[in-house]
Each structure stands twice: as C-alpha cells, then as structure tokens.
Amino acid sequence: MLLLSWLSHRAPEFDTPLPESWFSEQRGLNTVVPSADEVEEDATSTDDGISLDELLCLIDYCGASGEVTRRRITLRKIARGPHAPILSAVCHERRAFRQFRCDRIEGFITEDGEVISCDVFFRDTLLLNLAELAPSAAQQALPAARQIRERLRPALSLLVTTAQADGEFHPEELDAICHYVEAELMEGTRCEEFRDDVTVEVLDQITNLVRYMRPQRSSIAGYLSRVLDYNEADRERLARAIARVIAADGILRDEEAALLEELDTLAAQQAAENYRRFMKGSYTFVISADSLAEGGRFDPDD
C-alpha cells in the first residue's frame, strides 16, 4: 500500500536524529549525556499503564547515582510504580526505550527555558493527575519486605522447609515463622537498619513472600552452614522458632524431637570450633611476634 509505505519510511525510529534546531539553546544548560552503561534502579512499572500522546519533550532527570542529565524524550506511557509513577519514553540521547521515575524528573523544559514541575506538566498538558498513579501502601512496602527476606533467607529457608516437611504449610506454621521475623526485626542484628521503618504493610508483604517460598534441597546445606555461624542469641531465637513451627500442628514426632536435639548439638560444635579457631589465631599472633623479635620462625602446626 503506497500510503502506508510512504508514511512508514518517514515516521521516526529510535535511531532517527532529531532536528538540530529542536531546543538547541536549552540542550547545553545542564549536565552530560547519559552514559551507555547507566542503570535506572527501581524504574519498573507494576501495571499496564496509560498510553500518552507521543510528545517530544526535554527533561532534567536525576538518576540513581544522583547525577542530573538533560534528555530529549518522546512520551509513550505512564504507569504505577513501586515508589512513584513510571514514565516510559524514547530517550533520544540513548536512542533507546527507557523508563523514568516521575519523582526523579526535576522538570520539563519549554522552548523558552521555563521549567515546569512534573505533576504540573502532566496536569496542564496531558490532563492527568499523577497522584492517582501513586503507589499503594502495599506496593511501597514490597521493596523493604524483599530486602528483609533476603537478610533472613538462610533461617527462613530452614523454617519453611521444616513447616513443609509433612507436605502441607499450615497457617499456624506460617504464623510461627512470622513471629520469628518480627523477633529478628526487634532484637536481631541483621535487620537493624529496617527497625524504625517497619510498618504493618511491610509485615504483610513479608508474610506473602514467605508463604510462597519453596527452598530447594541443593540449597539447604549452604543455608544451614550460614545459620551455624550466627551468634548464640541469634541461634537460640531460630531454635525456638523451629520448635514453634514443629509444634504448630500439635504433634511432636520422634524425628522432629531428634531434629531439635541435633540442631543444639551442631550449634554447640560450631561454637566450640569458632572458639578453637579464635584461640589458635591469638596464640599464633603472640608467639609469632616473640619469634620475630628473636629472629626465629614459628609454625603454628608444630
């Protein structure tokens, strides 16, 4: 079809250069062109979004590194994101499709140099209220919940495996695991940085993440090894949590009782091994210092 062919060959693509005169006076006012290896963190939409008029715009954008760059973009879509609305657009500096967090767009720049805030631009130019695309409390809580889950993954994997050992994951077992997470957030050292920011929504998201965990057999040995390196207080909290998970269904089987005893034995053995290594290291340091002072040599295995 002649019309389709004619139009298709004249419509711009990613690699089509913009007219040199387009906002030429404004392009050099800010920082450098984005680098080829840039990565935008957390700029992922959580729904299909709203298609936008394909407007050619100039924005100042603060990337994840804190560097501000001026970019020529063509709007494509706006969608809800985990932290802020996500703008999908063609970035003409990178000649690629990019997603931008709206809370990091410092402004849209007009041809005469006026800077318009992101929410005002969307309201007045596109007739969209960005507040309606703000992330829900649950969406805002998900990144923190994932970070907490990662910090506690070794212990959580053992707890979930224990809970699923009979082929079911009872609500009471999930509740016992969630009590462990709350105890770690309040008392443990691995999640101290999240302690003041934990909300009901974060705890709800952690519960959902734990509910769908399914640790694989090949990973268990590694998780157990990491757990045995925990300090005594952390190990005791985990042991109590395992006991609660085992007792959650109201039945303590012989193999489950043996499991608890073995966990105590392994923890004691690991503590003794850590102490032995510490004392050997201290002894080696002292003797080696004396040996060096006398010009001799010391072999710690002698």
N, C-alpha and C positions, 0 to 999 in steps of 0.2 A: 504494500500500500504506500503510494508516493507520499502522502501527507505524514504518515507515521514515520517513514524513513527520514523525511526531511526534518521533522521535529526532533527525532531521537538523536540525530547527528549534531544537533545544535544545543540540546539540553546539557547543562554542566554535569561533570562527574567529579570524583574525588580529586583527580589529577588535573582538572581544568583550572588554569590560573585565573585569578580574579582580575578585573580591570585595574591597571596600575593607579588610576586616579581615585579608586574607591577608598575613602578615608585616609588618603596618603598623608595628610597633615597630622593625623592622630596616631598613626602606627608607631612612630618613634618616641612617643612620650613616656613609655614605660619600660619594662624590662625585656630580657632576651626572648627569642623564640623558644618554645618548649623543646627540650632535648628528646632525642629519639628513644631513649630508654626510660622515659618517665612512666610512673605507675600511679594512678589515682586510687587511693585507698578508700574502701567503703563506698564507692560510687556505683552501686548496683541497685537497680530498681526492684521493687518487690511486687509489682503488678504490671499489667499490660499498658497502662497509662493512657494519655490523651494525645492524639495527633495534633500538631501545631501547624500554623501557616509557615511555609518554608521561607522565613525572613532571613536576610543576610544582616548580621549584627556584629558589633565589636564589643568585647567584654574584657574586663580585668578579672583574672581568676587567680586565687591563692591556692596553690597545690598542696598536697600532703606534706611536702618538705617545708612549707612556709614561704616559698618563693612566689612572687606575683608576676604573672605573664599577661601580656595583651594579645588577644586572639581574635581572629576573624572566624565567625562560625555561621552556619546555616541551621536554623532551628528545625527539629524533626518531631520531638515528642517530649512530654513531661509526665513523670510518674512518681508515685510514692516511693520513698527510700527508707532505710533503717534509721537514718539520722536527720534527713531533710529531703525535700523533693529533689528528684534527679532529672536533670535536663539532658536529653540525648540530642546530639547535633553533629554536623560535619565540621571538623576542625580544619580550616584551610591552611593553618601553619604546619600541621602534621599530615595534611592530606589523608585523613582517616576519620572513621566514625569514633566519637568519644562521648563519654558520659561525665557530666559535671554536677557536683553537689551545689544546690542553689544557695546554701548558707556560706559557700566559699566564693560565690560570684560577688565581687566588690562593687560592680556596677556595669550598666550598659552605657556605652559612649555614643552620643549622637554625632552627626557630621560637623556641628559647630563646637564640639568639645564638651557639651554638657554631660554630666554623669548622672544617670538615673538609677536608683536602687532597684534591685532585682524584683522585689514584690510590687513596686510601683510600675515598673515596666510591664510586668505580666497583667497587672490590673488595668492599666490605661491602654496598652497596645493590644493585648491578646484577650482582654476581658475575662481573665482567670484569677481566682483568689487562691494564692499559694497556701494559705492557712488550711484550706480544705484538703490539701495534699500532705499536710504534716504527718509524720509517722505516729502511729498509735503508741500508747504506753507500752504495750506488749512488744511492738517492733523495736522500740528504743531499748528495751531491756534485753533483747536477744544477744547482741554482741557481748555484753558483760557476762551473760549466762554462759555463753560458749567459752569465754576465757576462763571462767571459774571451773567449768567442766574439764578443760584441758589441764589446769593446775592439779586437779584431783583425779585425773583419769586412771592412774595406776590403782588407787584404792577403790574408786568407783567400779572399775572393771572386775576386781575381785568380789566386791559386794554384789554386783549384778549377776555374775556367774554363780555365786552361791545361791542367790534368790531363784535363778532359773534352773537350778540343778535337777529339780523334780519335773521339769518340762512346763512349768507354769510360772508366771510372775504375778503373785498375789498383790492386791492393793496394800495389804498390811506390810508386805516386804518392801514395796516402793516407799511407803511411809517411813519405815525404819531407815532406809537409805537417805531419804530427805532430811531426817533428823541428824544424820551424820554430817551432811553438807552444812546444815545450819550450825552445828557444833564447830566445824572447821572454820567457818566464817567468823565465829565469835572468839575462838580460842587458838586456832592453828596459825602457823607462820606462813603457810603457802598462799593464803588469800588475804593477807593483811591489807593490801592496797585497795581491796574492794569493800572492806568492812564498813566504811561510812557511806557507801553508795548503794548498798543492797536494799532493794525495795520488794514489795510483795510481787510485783510483776517479774522481777529478776528471779525470785524463788519459783514462781510458776513456770517460767521458761526452763529453768534447770530441771524441774520435775518432768517436763515434757521431753527434754533431751535424754534424761536418764531412762525414761520409760521405753525409749526405742533403741537403747544401747544393746549390742549383742557381741560381746568380746569374743574373739576367735581363739581357738586352742593354741595356735602358734604364738600368740602374744602373752599368754598367761605367765610363763616363766620369767619373762622380762619385767612384767608388772610386779610379780612377787619379789624379784630381786631389788627393785626400787623401793618397795614398801619396807623391806627389811633394813634398808638404810635410814629409815625415819628415826627421829629421836624417840626416846622412851615414851614421852607423853603422847606423841602422835600415834605410835604403835598401839598404845593402850586404848585410845579412842577408837581406832579401827577395829581392834579385837572386840571391844564392847559392841560396836556396830554389827560385826559379823555375828556375834552371839544373838543380837536382837533380830537380825534377818533370819537366822536359823530357827529361832523360837517363834517367829511371827505366825507360822501356821499352826502353832500349838502343839507340835510334836518334835521331840528331840530324839533323833535316831542315833544308833550306836556310831555310825560312820561320821555323823555330824559332831558328836562329842569328841571323837578321835581327831577330827579336823581342828577343833579348838585347842586341844592339847598339843597337837603338832605345831600350830601357829605359835603358841607360847614357847615351845622348845626351840623352834627356828629363831625366834626373836632373841632368846637368851644366848643362843650360839652366835648369832650375828653381833650382839653386844660384846660378848667375850672376844670375838675376833677383832672388832674395831678397837677394843682396849689394848689387845696384844700388839696390834699394828702401831697404835699411838705410843705405847711404851717402848717398842723397838725403835721407832723413829727418834724419840727423845734420847734414848740410850746411845744410839748411833751418833747423834749430834754431839753429845757431851764427850764421848770417847774420841771421836774423830778430831774434835777441837784440841784435846790434850795430845793426841797423836801427832797432829800437825805442828803443835808447839815444840814437840821433841824431835821433829823431822822424820818421824816414822810413818808407817801405814797402818790402817785398821780395816779389817774385813769383818763386817757385821755377822757373817755366817760362821766365823771361827768359834 
